[in-house]
């Protein structure tokens, strides 16, 4: 991988790993709290629980304060927007960092969901139990590699399971990713196409050849459908960030080229497989 000259590799998105020890994450976003407060989850998790982050409807998009819809009221009409002399600057998107821990505890509104998938009542979610809680917007299960990646990232005590505090951190992390995913899912299909994936990487300030982007996309299009689901989008971006961090460790002069011994190369590959 090489960097273009105008590109600052140190400005790569910071998001792949929790910056602090996860375990008791800040309360998830308000819309999640409202969802669980208004509609307590029924007992069967797989068939009755919505995905962590549902697909937006036409009236609920990623644009805040948008359009003319919304509940009728007697307020004064909005003034017409003033013409602009120049187009607004292009927005930069940054993948969300992992939520910082909160020593006071986690969001109690997620407790019913946690208990419903904690089938053995141990207070710890196994890989299989966590898989029951994590589904995409079309109700397809998360890819098992994404589930394992989430456990590795948020299992702060390294016991191979996820407790409630860790679960809340994981849930909030995915909620931030879902918001980002929806921004690039421009056709509202619930999946990311190759063009949308290309646009996302450009917005994340990656400068990669179209050939490599397509190779990366095909690698994570594990269902061979020509699109990437939410869980695989997260998995691909986190994996790309990790590979970039490894490369940067050896790219001392930041010219986009490194000299690496065969054993060093194999060592880095093995580290990524852990």
N, C-alpha and C positions, 0 to 999 in steps of 0.2 A: 504494500500500500504506500502511495506517495502523497505528499501534501502539495497542493498548489502553492505558489509563492505568496499570494495575498492571504493565504489561510494561516490562522494562528492555531496550531494544534492544542495549545494549552487552554483554548476556549471551548474544548469539547464539552458536551453536556455532562453534568455531574448527577448521576442518578442510580447507578447500577447497584451499589451496595449501601446498606444503612450506614449513615455517617456516625451514628452512635449505637450503642448496644440496644437492639430492639427488645421489647418485652412489655412495655406498657406505653403504647403509642398514644398521641393526643386523640381526642374524640374525633371520629370520622366526620365528614362534612355534614352540614345541617340537613341536606336533603335526605341523607341516609337515616338520620335520627328521626325525622318526621315520618319516614316510611315505616319504621318499625314501631313507633309510638302509636300510629294511627291504625295499624293492622298487625296485631301480634301474629307471629308465624304459627301455622298449624303444625301438627306433629310430624308429618312425613316430609323430610327435607328435600328429597330429589324431585318429587312431583309438585310440591307446593311452594318451595322457596324460589323467589326470582333470582336471577343472576346477581352477583355483587353490584353490577352497575348496568341498569337496564338501558335499552336503546332509547334514544330520545325520539319523541314524537315530532310531528311537524310544528307543533306549537311550543316544543321544548327543544331548542337547539343550543349550540354552544355560544351563540351570540347573546350577550347580556344586554338588556334594555333595548331589544330590537323592535321591530315592526309594529304594525298598527293593530294587532289583535289585542285582546285582553279585556276584560270585563267591562263593559259599558259604563259608566259613571257620568257625572254631569260636569266634569272639569272642562276647562277651556281647551280648545283644540291646540295641538302642538304647532308651533310656527314652522314654516317651511325651512328646510336646511339652506344655509347660505352657500352660494357657490364657492368652491375652493380654487385658489389660484394655482395649486400644484397638488399632485396626488400625495396621499399620506405615505409616510415611510413604511417600508416593508417590515412586517412584524417578525421578530425572531422568536422561535418556540424552543423551550428548554424542557426536556423530560424531567418529571418531578423528582426531587430527592426523596429518599425514604423518610417517613415521619420520625421526628425526634421523640425519644421516650418521655413519658410523663410519670413521675414517681407516684403520683396520687392515685393511679389506677386507670382503668379503661372504660369505654363507653358501655353502660349497662344495657342499652337498647339492643346490643348485639348478643346479649347473653342467651335469649331464647333460641336463636339460630345455632349458637355454639353448643348448647345442651342437646338440641335435636340431632346434630350430627355426631355428637360424642356418645356413640351407641353403647360403649362399655362403661360409661359413667366415671371414667378415671380423671376427668379434668384435663386430659391431654388428647389432642387429635393425631391419630396416625395418618400415614400417607393416604390410606383408603378413605378414612373419615373426612379428611380435608378435601379430597376429590369430590365428595358428595356435596360440599358447600360451594365449590367453585365451578360455575358453568358460564358459558358465553351467552350473549344476548339471544341466540337462537336455541338455547337450552342444550347445546352440545357440551359434552364434558371438556374440561381443560385437558390439554395434552399432558401426559404423565411427566414429561420432562419439565414442563412449566411448574407443575405441582411440586416436584422435587427441588426445583430452583427456589421456589418460595420458602420451602422448609429450610433449605440451606441458608437463605438470607435472614430469616426471622427466628430461627431456632437458637435463641441466645444462650441457652444452657447446654446446647449440643447433646441433647438426649434423643434426638431423632423424631421428636414430636412437637406439636404446637400447643402451648397453653393459652388461656383466654387472653391474657395481656398481649402475647405474641400474635394471636389471631386478630386482635383489633388493629395492631400496627400493620399487619399484612393487608387487612381489609381496606384501611385508609390509603395504603400505598397503591393498591389496585384501583381505588376510586380516582386517584389523581391520574393514573394512566388511562382510565376510561375516558376522562374528560379530554385528554390529549388525543386519544384514538378517535373520538367523535369529531374533532376538528379536522382531521385528515380524511375521514370517511365522508367525502363531499357528496357522494350520491346517496348517502343514507342506506346503503345496502346491508350494513352490519358487518362488512368485511373490508379489507384493504386490498385494493388492486395494485398491480405493479406501478402504475403511474402515481397512485396515491402514496405508495411506499417510497418512491423516488422523491416526491415532494416533501415527505416527512424527513428523510435523511438530509435533504438540502436545508430544510428549516432548522435541523439540529446542527448545521454547520459542517457536516461531513462533505468532503469533496472526493467523490468516488466515481470511477468510470461507469458508464451505463452497463457495460458487460459485467462488471463485478456486482453492481446493484442487482442485476437480473439473476446472477448466480446465487447471491445471498437470498433473494426472494424465493427462488425455486427450492433452495435448501430447506426453507422453513414453510413452504407450501406443502406440508406433509400429506395433505389429502389429495394433492394433485388436481385442485379445482381452479387454479389460476387466480386464487384470492387467498388472503391471509386472515384468519380469525383473530379475535382480540388477544387470546392467550398466546398465540404464536407471534403476534406483533410484539408483545411485551418480551417474549423469550428472545426474539431476534435482536431487538434493540439492546437488551442487556448483554447478550453475547457479543454483539459488535463492540459495545463499550469496553467489555473486558479484554477483548482482543486488541483494541486500540491502546488500552493502558499497558498491556504487555509490550507492544511495539514501542511505545513512547519510552519505556524503561531503558531500551537499548539505543534509541535514537537521540543521542546526546546533543547533536548539533541541530536537531529539528529540520533536517533536510528531506525527510521522508524515505531515507535509505539506511539500512543497518547491515553490519557484518556479524553473523551469529554462527557459532560452532554447531555442529550437528547435535551434540549432547545437550547444549543449552536449548536448542530448538525442541528436542524431545522432552526435556524437563518442563518447559513451559506448556507443551501440549498435555502432559500428564497432570499438571496442576489444574488445568481447566476441566479435566475429567473427574476431579474429586467432587 
